[in-house]
Amino acid sequence: MSTQTRTTNQTTGPSRPPGRRRVIAVVAAVAVAAVILATSVNLGNISIVSGWFPVFLFWVTVAVCLIAVVLRPDVLKEFAIGIPVGIAFIGLLVVGLRLTQAIPAGAPRSMYVWLGVACLVAGLVLAGWRRAHWPRRIAGVAAVVLAVVSAGSAANQTFAYYPTFARLFGQNAGHFMDNAQLTSMRREAARSGKLPDHGATLEVPIPGTNLRLTPRPAYVWVPPAWFGRTQPKLPVIVLLHGTPGQPSDWTRAAYADTTALAFAEQHHGVAPILVMPDVNGSLEADSECVNSGTYGQFETYLSHTVPAFMRKNFNAETTPGSIAMAGLSEGGMCATALALNNSKEIRVFADYSGLESPQYQDFTTQQTISDLFGGSVATYNANNPPYLLTHHRYAGMSGWFEAGAQDPKSFQAARALQPLAAKAGLDTCITTPPGGHNFPFMTQAFRDSLPWLSWKLKLTPQPQSVPAQCSAAKS
């Protein structure tokens, strides 16, 4: 064979099938086009928990993962190394999640599936990293990232913690303001004599004493009527979040400010002031809103310090009967217990998807008594709604119970607490519409109960009807 022939053979032999490069190029072009298309429209109000986006993300992730796995020159060899590595990653992930308890109860199976996919693809990427060209490396890394994003998306579709892109990227309320903007808004209302067409949400620190964790800043929403020349003294609804959670949950995910503004628009700008304090001191803490040696005096903080702050700084009406407690999940049980233990000041409460009794970190009752109440059954009972409702009467109080039919524990709790409350002398309302333990349900629950709460706070007339079964106290 001639030198010329040998040279020709060496230069024409491809190191990889050219079709693979074309596939990668096409996928990259499609990905770039998708990014350009997505950024060319207003992403702010696009839902990321329903509609087209979750479907789009699913299929893009599937496509990129398949490309990252299939486009390998020696598939069997890389699988022999990469799959065991990926399984090891899955084991480490499981151990890490169990130790940190980072995943909330009720997380969907699809989230775990995507996390497993991310681990397996990561093992394959590492196994073939040295032999791979940069396009294949990029595809592999993109597949791992997209699998993790899809896992987060699956969890977010279940809980709706970030309903839209705007909420995901930091918009926590409809009309968020600082103190300077609030002052300017009040001056304009005083000058013009006209109420604004919207309320305002502020982030404000509410200091506490005898707390082992520093409360995160609270959120406060004031209605249009609050800006009037003769500033009215408006009652207060204290909204309590759950665990894991934070004050912004109420406006970012449960749209409490939007609901309250819609209500105010029906009543000439009048609505209760909303205050959303921190009930735990950190994302994963779980005070159960009680005074304890573990977290400090959180019951005192929520039932006395917060109302006093609102009276001093927002001219709120906080006389007995002018404060309502309402909460979601952990906050629902908290609202019930705080009202019962402070019945002279707090005459009305609303429990959205709460449990019957304090339950520390999803522990058993005995563990809760031991870890949160220092082993004292008496202290536990003093903060346990079923015990309080069985052993005391609460004439003149009112309670709203709402839980989703697909939320078994909360459904059972509402069905158990409402009869006890009625027997204990409370006016009660109960509704268990279709829904799960998520923010869309909490949004609807607050919307259902707000006209009733405002009426019980003596601010607006009795609603003609409410989407609940209401009954007067049993004698």
Steps between C-alpha positions, in 0.01 A plus 500: 500500500635840404580781737230709333236235567600463865487876547156519345367228727638670810354837418155382394428264790256683734558487876121502560194461278423842355127448567558546871645844451201593288259377770680700768505806274126468432419457871718797589327710236159396632605580857629843399180568306292397801696733726461788254127431470455479875688821570314685225168467685394626841589212730374669816144371498566165335405216730778256578271257682244443224445567131762462230821563693517178711428296186766690304757448779420129521558427133810720471649318801414157355655593164823638645539203738456254213755684289747510790460126559485370140775708337789296635769327290531208741156473664550166674831593660378837624177343631702238687680777687240778502194309624670376824632852559149638447353246742760606757390862448140394561602334826682812617201713402257281697720514809539877468126558462422282802757674718400852402124433463515748213200355316157596641236236558281437199769555238408322173664179382591667172738728690693198629499343153661811349758517779586137427533580130732790583722269705518233229575749223766662722666159536502451123634850439789439738571156348538641151636845582863445394412347162214738419514807280367827638158482329434167671630632833269799472206274417578284803525790741181651354320168550597485868395862556169454320424182698556687827286790374227253403513350849449846646223567250322178602505607865391852407208364299384319813535785750488803265762672713600715201190534279655713224838607365454839666455335840796271436726796422412703808161669463347430840193723485282690259588852622815468709632826647759638736435762766589792271255383233231445762549852637482646150180308433342631820595858416347469155177360645489786755564759227246367252241381746468178298578152617754306291369222281714241674646417839864456596716221638804577714773294657549610860699357791293426809746448786422251774632416844586168662529328162777254423481579128476850354174542307540569132338823374122494491283603205222755549225581250290815539180564298420816301285633787809509721630793290197721568541851642331389819682172532250246632588254772468171316495154660779254439519147362820325607597249230726215612710293257603136525816287516713520296392854431543874538280812522518568125318171434174683559550753222743325264315167480161544672424845350349631826562861394322446166204337676479778757517771231217337305296496821585866573389601150156366588488709820621846391863423580428356846652172616683371806874561527699182444816426697707192416756443777769235523380209713825300511816709461638293211383303199522155657427586866167394648390698806135390473436856624541406866712626786770235539854447614591398145409822317401749769183704546339477157143490628557827685668650196216414262205574728628815677818645347375497140160666575671764715740575215212537256317736734806719547631506143188461283228652718324163498199424714614231742241522776337170601303363208701693239767234438456180300747215474516302176758253382591234248636154580701535824365855518143367487543300818686799645213737423256272683719451807606866525140617484384250760784593735442873454123500466446838668695682229467264201133416441518353151735264315528311172678167459605409145627142464632483856547188711305423817792532741856629521733270308867591525704421186249230396586307816261286703300650786739356757804638316328839470430506874857401575685726255280810487324502837780372721313178573206683658164353401323787678682760288420304185132485595498875566589550132295216354172613337304175557587506869419871535167466320405197709584656838398867455217708357558795267176693475509785248782355291486393135707253299530416130632158397596425139693200369531328164321173437828360358699605810424209738657620825368855473160375383472276807618783725236742373230236537612431857554858621183663366257291712718548808506875439121513460452310827746737671284801418650628173317606188659288230530464124644195324564416137699218343504565125719308254866586547833393639760636740630773272496875444222511240272347764623745767434788262142386452452436873598856592277633221210290631533618859604867466146648475401297807813603692446868417139475618603330825751782552205744469654677201264410214141371482414135535554328164181382333651154462826319564629180338484309826257333738465740793318443827448683826655372819336205670362573843 
